[in-house]
Amino acid sequence: MNSTWSKLLRLAALAWAILLPGLAWAQGCALCYTQAAGSGSRIIQALKSGILILIIPPMLICLGITWMAYKKRNDFNEDDAREEDDLKPGAWKNV
């Protein structure tokens, strides 16, 4: 079973490596570039503002997840440490 997952992971990585350059070049769409270049300064400014507005929500979501992970990073370690302390010989003598 482990070798099956390994093969599947390798196949997914290969597909990702093959398809990624095509997706990156798709961002240079000739029609979009032509329309933006032929637009006036107001449209270009609107495109720049739109790009910033579209970037903000994903960045805030990523920052929120990172902050929550950092805040909760020791919760599981503290629970394990308490369980280890409870399992030590003599831990229940004073109860």
Residue frames as a rotation matrix with the C-alpha (Angstrom) as fourth column:
MET 1
0.569 0.823 0.000 0.00
0.823 -0.569 0.000 0.00
0.000 0.000 -1.000 0.00
ASN 2
0.396 -0.501 -0.770 2.85
0.216 -0.764 0.608 2.34
-0.893 -0.407 -0.194 0.82
SER 3
-0.685 -0.687 0.243 4.37
0.369 -0.039 0.928 1.88
-0.628 0.726 0.281 -2.64
THR 4
-0.080 0.750 0.657 0.99
0.986 -0.038 0.163 2.64
0.147 0.661 -0.736 -4.22
TRP 5
0.807 0.351 -0.474 0.83
0.475 -0.864 0.168 6.00
-0.351 -0.361 -0.864 -2.42
SER 6
-0.052 -0.918 -0.393 4.42
0.133 -0.396 0.909 6.67
-0.990 -0.005 0.143 -3.37
LYS 7
-0.670 -0.159 0.725 3.71
0.703 0.178 0.689 6.01
-0.239 0.971 -0.008 -7.05
LEU 8
0.346 0.888 0.302 0.56
0.923 -0.380 0.059 8.11
0.168 0.258 -0.951 -6.95
LEU 9
0.653 -0.181 -0.735 2.44
0.280 -0.844 0.456 10.98
-0.704 -0.504 -0.501 -5.31
ARG 10
-0.464 -0.886 0.001 5.19
0.255 -0.133 0.958 10.79
-0.848 0.445 0.288 -7.92
LEU 11
-0.420 0.403 0.813 2.64
0.905 0.115 0.410 10.78
0.071 0.908 -0.413 -10.72
ALA 12
0.696 0.695 -0.182 0.87
0.714 -0.696 0.074 13.82
-0.075 -0.182 -0.981 -9.23
ALA 13
0.292 -0.680 -0.673 4.20
0.126 -0.670 0.731 15.66
-0.948 -0.298 -0.110 -8.88
LEU 14
-0.683 -0.539 0.492 5.08
0.515 0.123 0.849 14.86
-0.518 0.833 0.194 -12.49
ALA 15
0.034 0.794 0.607 1.68
0.972 -0.167 0.165 16.08
0.232 0.584 -0.778 -13.74
TRP 16
0.763 0.223 -0.606 2.06
0.465 -0.841 0.276 19.25
-0.449 -0.492 -0.746 -11.67
ALA 17
-0.133 -0.918 -0.372 5.54
0.144 -0.390 0.910 19.89
-0.981 0.068 0.184 -13.06
ILE 18
-0.676 -0.087 0.732 4.34
0.716 0.157 0.680 19.38
-0.174 0.984 -0.044 -16.63
LEU 19
0.183 0.892 0.413 1.17
0.922 -0.301 0.243 21.48
0.341 0.336 -0.878 -16.32
LEU 20
0.337 -0.035 -0.941 2.53
0.675 -0.688 0.267 24.36
-0.656 -0.725 -0.208 -14.22
PRO 21
-0.723 -0.640 -0.260 4.49
0.299 -0.629 0.718 26.11
-0.623 0.441 0.646 -17.00
GLY 22
-0.634 0.565 0.528 1.42
0.623 -0.031 0.781 26.03
0.458 0.825 -0.333 -19.24
LEU 23
0.421 0.812 -0.404 -0.69
0.897 -0.304 0.322 27.61
0.138 -0.498 -0.856 -16.53
ALA 24
-0.002 -0.501 -0.866 1.93
0.547 -0.725 0.418 30.26
-0.837 -0.472 0.275 -15.90
TRP 25
-0.924 -0.356 0.138 2.11
0.292 -0.427 0.856 31.20
-0.246 0.831 0.499 -19.59
ALA 26
-0.208 0.929 0.306 -1.69
0.898 0.057 0.437 31.36
0.388 0.366 -0.846 -19.75
GLN 27
0.256 0.263 -0.930 -1.47
0.737 -0.676 0.011 34.47
-0.626 -0.688 -0.367 -17.57
GLY 28
-0.601 -0.533 -0.595 0.09
-0.005 -0.742 0.670 36.32
-0.799 0.405 0.444 -20.53
CYS 29
0.104 0.754 0.649 -3.11
0.794 0.330 -0.511 36.15
-0.599 0.568 -0.564 -22.59
ALA 30
-0.772 -0.481 0.415 -2.57
0.634 -0.544 0.549 38.19
-0.038 0.688 0.725 -25.76
LEU 31
-0.046 0.844 0.535 -6.13
0.597 -0.406 0.692 39.50
0.801 0.352 -0.485 -25.80
CYS 32
0.712 0.297 -0.636 -6.00
0.701 -0.330 0.632 40.67
-0.022 -0.896 -0.443 -22.20
TYR 33
-0.198 -0.889 -0.413 -2.62
0.737 -0.413 0.536 42.28
-0.647 -0.198 0.737 -22.73
THR 34
-0.699 -0.037 0.714 -3.78
0.638 -0.484 0.599 44.06
0.324 0.874 0.362 -25.88
GLN 35
0.333 0.917 0.219 -6.94
0.614 -0.387 0.688 45.36
0.716 -0.095 -0.692 -24.26
ALA 36
0.628 -0.139 -0.766 -5.08
0.694 -0.345 0.632 46.61
-0.352 -0.928 -0.120 -21.19
ALA 37
-0.455 -0.888 -0.070 -2.33
0.721 -0.414 0.556 48.25
-0.523 0.202 0.828 -23.24
GLY 38
-0.637 0.253 0.728 -4.85
0.561 -0.497 0.663 50.01
0.530 0.830 0.174 -25.49
SER 39
0.391 0.844 -0.366 -6.91
0.869 -0.207 0.450 51.30
0.304 -0.495 -0.814 -22.56
GLY 40
0.385 -0.183 0.905 -6.74
-0.117 -0.982 -0.149 54.72
0.915 -0.048 -0.399 -21.06
SER 41
-0.646 -0.740 0.186 -5.01
-0.227 -0.047 -0.973 55.57
0.729 -0.671 -0.137 -17.83
ARG 42
-0.155 0.668 0.728 -8.27
-0.987 -0.141 -0.080 55.29
0.049 -0.730 0.681 -15.83
ILE 43
0.795 0.453 -0.404 -8.79
-0.479 0.877 0.040 51.68
0.372 0.161 0.914 -16.94
ILE 44
0.031 -0.872 -0.489 -5.19
0.094 0.490 -0.867 50.78
0.995 -0.020 0.097 -16.19
GLN 45
-0.692 -0.241 0.681 -5.52
-0.585 -0.366 -0.724 52.30
0.424 -0.899 0.113 -12.71
ALA 46
0.308 0.885 0.349 -8.77
-0.951 0.276 0.140 50.37
0.027 -0.374 0.927 -12.21
LEU 47
0.649 -0.150 -0.746 -7.02
-0.127 0.945 -0.301 47.12
0.750 0.290 0.595 -13.18
LYS 48
-0.466 -0.884 -0.034 -4.20
-0.034 0.056 -0.998 47.81
0.884 -0.463 -0.056 -10.73
SER 49
-0.481 0.377 0.792 -6.71
-0.870 -0.319 -0.376 48.57
0.111 -0.869 0.482 -7.96
GLY 50
0.609 0.763 -0.218 -8.68
-0.748 0.644 0.164 45.44
0.265 0.063 0.962 -8.82
ILE 51
0.188 -0.641 -0.744 -5.58
0.045 0.763 -0.645 43.31
0.981 0.088 0.172 -8.55
LEU 52
-0.785 -0.493 0.375 -4.85
-0.304 -0.221 -0.927 44.70
0.540 -0.841 0.024 -5.09
ILE 53
-0.101 0.838 0.536 -8.44
-0.995 -0.083 -0.059 44.20
-0.005 -0.539 0.842 -3.99
LEU 54
0.716 0.385 -0.583 -8.35
-0.472 0.882 0.004 40.58
0.515 0.272 0.813 -5.16
ILE 55
-0.178 -0.867 -0.465 -5.08
0.027 0.468 -0.883 39.92
0.984 -0.170 -0.060 -3.34
ILE 56
-0.471 -0.082 0.878 -6.21
-0.749 -0.488 -0.447 41.19
0.465 -0.869 0.169 0.07
PRO 57
0.536 0.750 0.389 -8.78
-0.839 0.419 0.348 38.49
0.098 -0.512 0.853 1.08
PRO 58
0.765 -0.274 -0.583 -6.51
0.150 0.956 -0.252 35.47
0.627 0.105 0.772 0.38
MET 59
-0.319 -0.930 0.182 -3.65
0.020 -0.199 -0.980 37.18
0.948 -0.309 0.082 2.19
LEU 60
-0.233 0.312 0.921 -5.84
-0.918 -0.383 -0.103 37.85
0.321 -0.869 0.376 5.23
ILE 61
0.836 0.540 -0.101 -7.05
-0.495 0.820 0.287 34.25
0.238 -0.190 0.953 5.22
CYS 62
0.398 -0.774 -0.493 -3.46
0.327 0.622 -0.712 32.95
0.857 0.123 0.500 5.07
LEU 63
-0.528 -0.588 0.613 -2.37
-0.326 -0.526 -0.786 35.30
0.784 -0.615 0.086 7.84
GLY 64
0.200 0.707 0.679 -5.35
-0.954 -0.016 0.298 34.21
0.221 -0.708 0.671 9.97
ILE 65
0.900 0.099 -0.423 -4.56
-0.084 0.995 0.054 30.52
0.427 -0.013 0.904 9.52
THR 66
-0.022 -0.989 -0.149 -0.88
0.294 0.136 -0.946 31.14
0.956 -0.064 0.288 10.29
TRP 67
-0.432 -0.092 0.897 -1.76
-0.680 -0.620 -0.391 33.14
0.592 -0.779 0.205 13.40
MET 68
0.596 0.720 0.355 -4.16
-0.787 0.439 0.433 30.44
0.156 -0.537 0.829 14.64
ALA 69
0.722 -0.405 -0.561 -1.59
0.232 0.906 -0.355 27.70
0.652 0.126 0.748 14.02
TYR 70
-0.357 -0.896 0.264 1.05
0.038 -0.296 -0.954 29.71
0.933 -0.331 0.140 15.89
LYS 71
-0.179 0.378 0.908 -1.32
-0.895 -0.445 0.009 30.37
0.408 -0.812 0.418 18.77
LYS 72
0.740 0.600 0.303 -2.35
-0.670 0.695 0.261 26.71
-0.054 -0.396 0.917 19.07
ARG 73
0.232 -0.713 -0.661 1.07
-0.600 0.430 -0.675 25.20
0.766 0.553 -0.328 18.40
ASN 74
-0.761 -0.640 0.104 1.65
-0.452 0.409 -0.793 23.90
0.465 -0.650 -0.601 21.94
ASP 75
0.091 0.875 0.475 -1.86
-0.995 0.058 0.084 22.74
0.047 -0.480 0.876 22.85
PHE 76
0.803 0.212 -0.557 -1.21
-0.287 0.957 -0.049 19.15
0.523 0.199 0.829 21.83
ASN 77
-0.172 -0.942 -0.289 2.28
0.063 0.283 -0.957 19.11
0.983 -0.183 0.010 23.35
GLU 78
-0.575 0.013 0.818 0.94
-0.756 -0.389 -0.526 20.33
0.312 -0.921 0.233 26.69
ASP 79
0.550 0.822 0.150 -1.73
-0.831 0.520 0.199 17.59
0.085 -0.234 0.969 26.70
ASP 80
0.582 -0.412 -0.701 0.92
0.035 0.874 -0.485 14.95
0.812 0.258 0.523 25.99
ALA 81
-0.516 -0.817 0.256 3.16
-0.203 -0.173 -0.964 16.32
0.832 -0.549 -0.076 28.74
ARG 82
-0.162 0.545 0.823 0.29
-0.984 -0.153 -0.092 16.16
0.076 -0.825 0.561 31.25
GLU 83
0.825 0.479 -0.300 -0.44
-0.484 0.873 0.064 12.55
0.293 0.093 0.952 30.27
GLU 84
0.156 -0.857 -0.490 3.22
0.126 0.510 -0.851 11.62
0.980 0.071 0.188 30.67
ASP 85
-0.613 -0.355 0.706 3.30
-0.583 -0.400 -0.707 13.24
0.533 -0.845 0.038 34.12
ASP 86
0.270 0.819 0.506 0.20
-0.963 0.233 0.138 11.28
-0.004 -0.524 0.851 35.13
LEU 87
0.838 0.061 -0.542 1.79
-0.210 0.953 -0.217 8.01
0.503 0.295 0.812 34.04
LYS 88
-0.204 -0.973 0.105 4.98
-0.464 0.002 -0.886 8.46
0.862 -0.229 -0.452 36.07
PRO 89
-0.033 0.145 -0.989 5.36
0.665 0.742 0.086 6.18
0.746 -0.655 -0.120 39.11
GLY 90
-0.522 -0.138 -0.842 4.22
0.836 -0.280 -0.472 7.91
-0.171 -0.950 0.262 42.28
ALA 91
-0.884 0.191 0.427 2.16
0.028 -0.889 0.457 10.54
0.467 0.416 0.780 40.52
TRP 92
0.044 0.999 0.011 -1.04
-0.103 -0.006 0.995 9.37
0.994 -0.045 0.102 42.23
LYS 93
-0.441 -0.276 -0.854 0.31
0.726 0.451 -0.520 9.07
0.528 -0.849 0.002 45.80
ASN 94
-0.965 -0.017 -0.261 -0.84
0.183 -0.755 -0.630 12.52
-0.186 -0.656 0.732 46.90
VAL 95
-0.618 0.785 0.043 -4.36
-0.339 -0.315 0.886 12.24
0.709 0.533 0.461 45.46
